Amino acid sequence: MFRSKRSGLVRRLWQSRVTGGNGQEADDWSDLAGSLNELKSVTHSLLKRLKEKPLEVLSQAVQSSGALHTACVPMAKSELRLGKQTLAPQVLLCRLFRWPDLKHLFELKRLYSCEGFARNTDSSTVCCNPYHFSRLCGPDSPPPPYSRFSTSDEEKPLECTASCTETEATNSPNITPGDFSDASLSPDTMKQCHWCIVAYWEHRTRVGRLYTVYEQSVSIFYDLPHGNGFCLGQLALHNRSETVKRTRSKIGYGILLSREPDGVWAYNRSEHPIFVNSPTLDIPNSRTLIVRKVMPGYSIKVFDYEKSCLLQQATDTDYADGPYDPNSVRISFAKGWGPCYSRQFITSCPCWLEIMLNSSR
């Protein structure tokens, strides 16, 4: 019975792999595998290393497409031979169940919610849960000094440029959401140091209360099974336009926002793009701002702590049109803004977030 259940889980997982149909699957793996039979053999061999419980966790993660919170799936660090090349086990599983076009381990970013995030890299095991990873959105900014920053550097293409693109937009009007304090919080809670406050907007109207974030990561979503965090689906507003209603329905699993040692990261968990602007994504001393398009399954560093410090020392305030907040990040769901769109300002976007970072973090 034990073996039968494990074998059933392995078969179910194999059947759940991402396939393009019409021979596309063979094309996706043509760079590695001599045949799908070889791929199947290597996959089965890998999955059979897992005991029943980790197999159930992996199956739950795959079947729910990451909607459910699932535990790590630890495996011994190893290299798998597939065709003439080798793959790390986490790369193979991410390719099988999420991104058939994934090529290299360095294209992946481990999510902060993964227990292996803080684990010593010398550990003999590695988490192989494909929904504990995201694709890494680039390009990253060049190293200091940031006075050498140029448009050509920022626009240098990487393998994921098709999924993470940028457009220029004129500076949008600054919006002050009001007093950040929340009188409903107890004195003990107020003693804890929050690292950001999130405001949700529909066009020019702020909807709901300001959401104060104390945990290292927070989910911001419309509909997420058993989700904890900032639920936008519960925020009521009379006389919503059809455009807003349609856009709200696209938020879905939303984003995972996390404070990490090098900065603040946003992971797009939804099935639609998000659009991001932040001071550390902008070109220094420019009157235009950069709006980054982040496709589903990708993560982007929306705020770089080191770069922010350097930019605030070097930025020429004469370039700013109106009030300028060096610690504010804006994220629009599904709709972009800028010269490539009919919406010139983020206030024209149906559903968007303003993330106000605590500078004294």
N, C-alpha and C positions, 0 to 999 in steps of 0.2 A: 504493500500500500504506500509506504514511504517513497519508494523508488518511482512508483506509478505517478504520484502527485508531482514529484520533482520533474519527471519527464513531461508531464502535461503542462507544467509551467514553462518549461523550455520551449515546447512546441508552440504554446500560445504567444510567447515573446517573439519567436521567429516570425510567426504570422502577423505580428503587430509592427514589423519593421516598415519604414517609410519606403514606398515604391512609387515610381512615377508612371508605371504602366507603359504599354506599347514599346517594350524593350528599353525603356529609360533606365531601369534599374541596372542593367548590364553596363550601360554607358557610364553611370555614376561610379561604378567600381572598376572600370576598365583600367584605371591607373595602378590598381593593386592586384586584383584577383584575376587569375587565369580563367575562372568560371564561377558561376553562382554556386555550384556544388562545393567548390573550395571555400567560398565565403560561408556557406552553411555549415560546413564541417568545422571551420575555425570558430564560428560563433557558438555552435553547440558545445564544443570542447571548453570554451571559456565559461559559458553559463553553467555547465555541469560542475565547475569548481565551487559554485556557490551552494550553501546549504539551503534548506527549504525556506527559512524565514527571510533571508536576503532576497531570494527569488520572488517571494510574495511581495516584498517591498518594491522591488524593481518592476514587477508586473503592475502593481497599483500605481506607481508613478507614470508608467507608460500609458496605461489605460485611461488615466484621468488627465493626460497631457499636462501634468504638472499642477493641476488645479488643487490637488490635495497635498498637504504637508506630509512628506515622507522622509524616513530616516536615511542615513548614509548607507551605501552598499559597498562595504570595504572589500578590496581585493589586494592580493600581494602584488607589489610592483613587478612588472615584467614587460617583455616585448613579445608581440605576437607576429609570427611570420605569415604574411599574406602576399602571395605572388613573389616578387623580387624585393619587396620592401617589408619594413616592420612597423607596427603600430602599437601605441600604448593602449591598454584595455579601455580606458575612459574615452579615448578618441574613437575606437571601434564602436562602442555603444552609443556615443553621441552621433556618430555617422549613421548607424543603423536606425535609430529611433527619432532623430531630430533633423540632422543636416547632412544629407548624402554628399554635398559638395565640400564638406570639411576636409582639409588637407593636413593641417599641422596642429600640434598641441598648443603652440603659442597663439593660435587664433581663439582659444578658449579662455574664459575667466571663471574662476570658481566663485559662486555666489556667497555672500557673507553669511547667509543662513545655513550654509553647510558646516557641519561640525569640523570638517577637515580644514576649514579656512584658517583656523588659528593653530592647527597642528604643526608640529615641527616637520619641516620638509625632509628630514632624515628618517621619518617613519618608514617602516617596511611595508605599510599598506597605503592604498590610495582609494578615495571614494570614487566609485564609478557610476553613481546615479546620474543619468544624463540630464535630469532636471535640477541638478545642483550646479549646473554650468550654464553660461550664456556665451554667445559669440561676442568677441571683443570688437567694439566699434572704434575705428581709427579714422584719420591718423592722430597720433599723439602730438603734442606740441614739442618743439625742439628744446634742448637743454638750455639752462641759463648761460650767458646773460640774455634776457628776453629782448634786449634792444636789437638782437640779430633776427628777431622774428620777422618773417616776410610772408606775403600772401602765397607765394609759390611753395613755401614750406607747409603751410596749412592745407593747401589743396593737393599735396602730393598723394597720388593714388595708392591704395593698398588693395589687398584681395577683397576686402569687404566694402569697397567704395560704392558698389551697386546697392548696398543695403544701408549705407550711412553717408548721406550726401549733405551738402551745405548750400545755403543761399544767403545772399546779402539782403539786409532789410534796413530801412532807415530807422533811427531810434524811435521807439514807441513812447507815448507819454507816460511819465512815471505816475504810478497810482499808490497812494498811501492808504493802507488798509486800516489804519487807526491804531489805538493803543493795543500793544501786544499782551498786556497783562490780563489774567483771567481770575476774577474775584472768587470764582467758585472753587478754585484749588485750595487745598488745606495748606497751612504754613509748612508742614512737613514735606508736602509735595513740592512746594515752591523752593524749598532748600535744595532740591535736586536740580542739577544743571541741565536745562534743555539745550539741544543743539540746533534745532530749527523750529520754525512755525510755518504751517501750511495754510494757505488760503485758497479756496476753490471759487472760480469765477465763471459766470456765463455771460459772455460779451463784457459789458461794463458793470455788471451787477455781481457783487460778492454774495455767495449763497452759503448759508450755514455759518457756524462759528469758526473762529480760528482754531486750528488743530495743533497743539503743542506736542512735540516729539521728544521723549526722554530716552527711549530704547535706541540701541545702535542701528536698528533697521525698522522700517515701517512699510506696510502694504497700503497702497492707495488704490481703491478699486470700486467698480460699480456692482459687480456680482461675482463673489468668490466663495465656493463651498467651504464652510467652516473658517472663513477668513477673519483675521483679527487685524484691526488697524482703522484707517479712515475710509468708511464706506460712503461713497458719493451717491449710491442708489437710495440712501435713506434721507437725503436732503430734499425737502419739499420746497417748491416755488410755484406760485400761481401764474397762470397764463404763459407757460413756456412755449416758445415757438417750435414749429415742426423741425426746424433745422437743429435746434438744441436737443430735442427729443431723439432725433436720429443719431446725433453724435454721441449722446449719453449712452445709447444702446451699443455703441462700438467700444466703449471703455473696457467692458468685460473684466478680465482679471487685472487690468490696470498696470501699475508699475510697482517695483520694489525699490525703495529709496534707502540707501545705507551709508552710514558714516564709517569710513575706513581710514587707515593710517595715512594714506596719501591724498585723501580728498573725499568728496561725496559722489556716489555712483547711483545711476538710475538704470534699472533693468526693465525692459519693455516686456511685460507678460501678456499683453493683449494680442489680438489678431490683426491689429491695424497699426500703422506707424504713429510715433509720437514725434513732436518737434520741440527742440530745446534751444534756449538761448541763455548764456551766462557770461559774466564778465571775463572768466578765464578761457572762454571759447572765442571771444572777440579778438579782433586784430588791434593791438595796442595803438593808442593815439590815432584812431580812425573814427570818422563820424558815422560809419556804418557798423552794424552788428551782424554777427554770424548766427544763422538759424540752422541747426543740425537736424537732419531727418534720420530717425533711428527706427529701423525695421523691427518687427516682432522677433523676440528671441535674442536681441542684442543688448549689450550694456554699454554705457558711455560714462566717462568721468565728467559729471556736469559741473564740478567745482574742484579746482586744484589748489590746495592750501599753500604750497610753496610758491606757485606762480602768482597767486593772489597777493601774497606779501610783496613780491618783487614788483608786480604791476602797480600796486598802490604807492610804492616809492617812486616809480618812474613815470606814471601816467600824467599826461598834460591835461589838466582840468579844462583848459580852453577848448578842447575838442568836444566836451560834453554839451549836449543840447538839453538844457533844463536840468532838473534834479537827477542825481546819479547815485545809485545804491550799489556799491562794490560787492555786496554780500547777498544779492537777490538773484534767484534762478527762476526762469519761467518755462513751463512745459505745457504744450497744447496737445490735446488728444485728437488724433485723426486728421486735423486740419492744420496746414501750414500757413505762414504769413510771410510777406515780403514781396519783392518785385516779380517773382515767378507765380504769384497767386493774386487773386482779386482782393484778398485781405492784406492791406499794407501794415496794419498794426495788430498786435496780439489781442487788443480789445475788440477786434472784429471776429475773433475765433469763438466758436460756440461754447467750448468747454476747455478751461485751462487752469493751471495751478501756478501760484506764486509761492516760492519756497524761500523764506527769509531766514538766512543762516545766522546763528549766534556768533558774532565775531569774537566773543570771549570764550569760545568753546573750550 
